[in-house]
Each structure stands twice: as structure tokens, then as C-alpha cells.
Amino acid sequence: MRFTIALVTLALVYWFPVRRWFGRWGTTADELTRRMPGDAILANPTHSATHAITIDAPAEDVWPWLVQMGYRRGGLYSYDWLDRVFGVLDRPSANDVLPAFQQLAVGDKIRLGPREELTVAALDEKRALALGYSAHGFEWVWQFGLYPLDEYRTRLVTRGTERFANTFSAWVFMRVMEPAAFVMTRRMLLGVKQRAEALKAARAGATEVNRSAAA
């Protein structure tokens, strides 16, 4: 009896405060309800999670890392060893902006591993990017929005919405994926933040050097 009560208590704690927390990590109330460009792509999603982070850099220093994401591109800036174990990446995530992958347009494909592909479903340069996936009875839209706080700081908001089959196995799969996706997404946001802030610092350093040389 005690074991049953403890199990039910743990389940309730996870399902309400814990699950709620990692489904909206880092967000404000406005960001949770804000309409993003990719929201219209997938009607009546089964699940949605929104996460956000403040980056001490302007959008122009954040955007390059988003458009070069992917397999055999810039990576995902998360836990590379895990992404490589599961075949999502074949190399460590880039720490430099890669000029070859800075041009992206609606309809382009971004690979996650050797077989799976995401399609660029919406793009507003330096503002928004939405990637879509549909296969194996699973639909997914992965969005990124850049919202300047001022000329020096940007809010990076990511939203994942999914629609999956109404089956017990699909339900179990999503319950496992939710915390795993949160762990990887959180690390990715931190990875983008680190890289964007380093890029901003490098730009500032180069500007200072040029000013000194011209003086």
C-alpha cells in the first residue's frame, strides 16, 4: 500500500510541476502565448513545448548558428556525444560560422542523421525559422524565433509542436521523448548562446583593432 501511494505521489509530482516546468523552461507568459510563424503549419498538435533564453548579443550574431544547423552542417550545439551515439550527427558541432551553410530558403532540406530530413517551412531572415517533419505517422514542427530586447540582447525562443497517432505505444514514446528532448534542447540553447556571445565579442575585438590601425 505504501509503495502504491509513493508511486502515485511521484507520478503526480512529475506529471504536474516537473513536466510543466520542463515544457516551458526559460519562458515568460508572453512567450508562451505569442503566435510564432510556424504555428499555422501543424493544426491541432498533440503536444507542444516552448523554451527560451536571453543571449547577450544582437540577432545578427545568433542567426548564423541557426541556419547552419544539421547533419554534415554546423551540428546542433547540444551534447555532441549523445547526438553522435544516436546517429543524429557525424561530427562535433561547429564553433565557427560556416559560410557554405549561410544561405537557406523555404523548401530546403536539413538532415538529422543519414536518413531523416527536416524541410524549411518558414523563414524570415534574422527573425524566424521553422522546420517541418512528417514520417512514420509522426508530424513535427520545430521553430526558432529571435526577439530583440535592445540593440545588445536577444531572446531566442524555440517551440516544438508534434502530432502523433492516438495509440498507447505512441503515447509511451512521447512520454519518454519529452524529458529527453528538454535536456537536449536546453543544452542547445546554451550552446547557441555561448557561440553567439563569442561571435559578438570577436566582432567587437575586430572593430577595435581596425579603429586602432586607422588612428
Buried (B, 14 or more C-beta within 10 A) or exposed (E): EEEEEEEEEEEEEBEEEEBEEBBBBBBEEEBBEBEBBBBEBBEEBBBBBBBBBBBBBBBBBBBBBBBBBBBEBBBBBBBBEBBBEEEBBEEEBBBEBBEEBEEBEEEBEBBBBEEBBBBBBBBEEBBBBBBBBEEEEBBBBBBBBBBBEEEEBBBBBBBBBBBBEEEEEBEEBBEEBBBEBBBBBBBBBBBBBBBBBBBBEEBEEEEEEEEEEEE
